[in-house]
Amino acid sequence: MEIVYDLLVILHFIGLASLLGGFLVQLRSTPRVVNPAMLHGALTQLVTGLALVGLAEAALDYDVNHVKVGIKLAILLVITVLVWVNRGKDAVSTGVWAAIGGLTIVNTAIAVLV
């Protein structure tokens, strides 16, 4: 089970790279859009994050910080909704685009620092 858990962590990191990379690639471009990398990254993070917590609780008997997981899940749900709602638009406002990137960075900081 450890190998499955480690593979899920790798996939979770790939989701983060996709979400953050899709945001960062647009720093100097206009108009800004929600690109497929952002959508797929958010969904990958959501699925793998839930699987990681489930596996840690059920099979590996890890001590899971439920407050941290709950906060990270809430932030990721906001990110996912913002990405999903704006995915087909020709342009998104700078505020929406910055919220997606800012919340992604906040979620990463919570994962590392808490």
C-alpha positions in Angstrom: 0.0 0.0 0.0 2.9 2.3 0.6 3.8 2.2 -3.1 0.2 3.1 -4.1 0.3 6.0 -1.6 3.6 7.2 -3.0 2.3 7.0 -6.6 -0.8 9.1 -5.5 1.5 11.7 -4.0 3.4 11.9 -7.3 0.2 12.3 -9.2 -0.9 15.0 -6.7 2.3 16.9 -7.3 1.7 16.6 -11.1 -1.8 18.1 -10.6 -0.2 21.0 -8.6 2.4 21.5 -11.4 -0.4 21.6 -14.0 -2.6 24.0 -12.1 0.2 26.4 -11.1 1.9 26.1 -14.4 -1.3 26.9 -16.3 -1.5 30.0 -14.1 2.1 31.1 -14.3 2.4 30.7 -18.1 -0.1 33.6 -18.4 1.7 36.2 -16.3 2.5 38.4 -19.2 -0.3 37.5 -21.6 -3.7 39.1 -22.2 -6.4 38.1 -22.3 -6.1 35.6 -19.5 -8.1 32.4 -19.7 -8.6 29.2 -17.8 -6.6 26.8 -19.9 -7.0 23.0 -19.9 -3.9 22.6 -17.8 -5.6 24.5 -15.0 -8.8 22.5 -15.3 -7.0 19.1 -15.4 -4.6 20.1 -12.6 -7.5 21.1 -10.3 -9.4 17.9 -10.9 -6.3 15.8 -10.5 -5.5 17.4 -7.2 -9.1 16.9 -6.0 -9.2 13.2 -6.9 -5.8 12.3 -5.7 -6.1 14.3 -2.5 -9.3 12.5 -1.6 -7.7 9.2 -2.4 -4.6 10.0 -0.3 -6.7 10.9 2.7 -8.8 7.8 2.3 -5.8 5.5 1.9 -4.0 7.1 4.8 -7.0 6.6 7.1 -8.2 3.2 6.0 -5.2 1.2 5.0 -2.1 2.8 6.3 -3.3 4.0 9.7 -1.6 7.3 9.4 -2.4 10.1 11.8 -4.3 12.6 9.5 -4.7 16.2 10.5 -8.4 16.6 9.7 -8.5 20.4 10.2 -5.7 20.8 7.7 -7.3 18.5 5.2 -10.7 20.2 5.6 -9.2 23.7 5.0 -7.2 22.4 2.0 -10.3 20.7 0.6 -12.4 23.9 1.0 -9.8 26.0 -0.8 -9.4 23.4 -3.6 -13.2 23.3 -4.0 -13.2 27.1 -4.5 -10.4 26.8 -7.0 -12.1 23.9 -8.9 -15.4 25.9 -9.0 -13.7 29.0 -10.3 -11.8 26.9 -12.9 -14.9 25.0 -14.0 -17.2 28.0 -14.3 -14.7 30.0 -16.3 -13.2 27.2 -18.4 -15.0 28.1 -21.6 -14.8 31.8 -21.6 -12.7 33.7 -24.0 -11.2 35.8 -21.2 -11.4 35.9 -17.4 -11.0 39.0 -15.2 -7.6 39.5 -13.6 -9.3 39.1 -10.2 -10.6 35.6 -11.0 -7.3 34.6 -12.6 -5.4 35.9 -9.6 -7.7 34.2 -7.2 -7.1 30.8 -8.8 -3.3 31.3 -8.6 -3.3 32.9 -5.2 -5.5 30.2 -3.7 -3.3 27.5 -5.3 -0.2 29.1 -3.7 -2.0 29.4 -0.3 -3.0 25.7 -0.5 0.6 24.7 -1.2 1.8 26.8 1.7 -0.7 25.2 4.0 0.5 21.7 2.8 4.1 22.5 3.5 4.0 24.7 6.6 1.2 23.3 8.7 
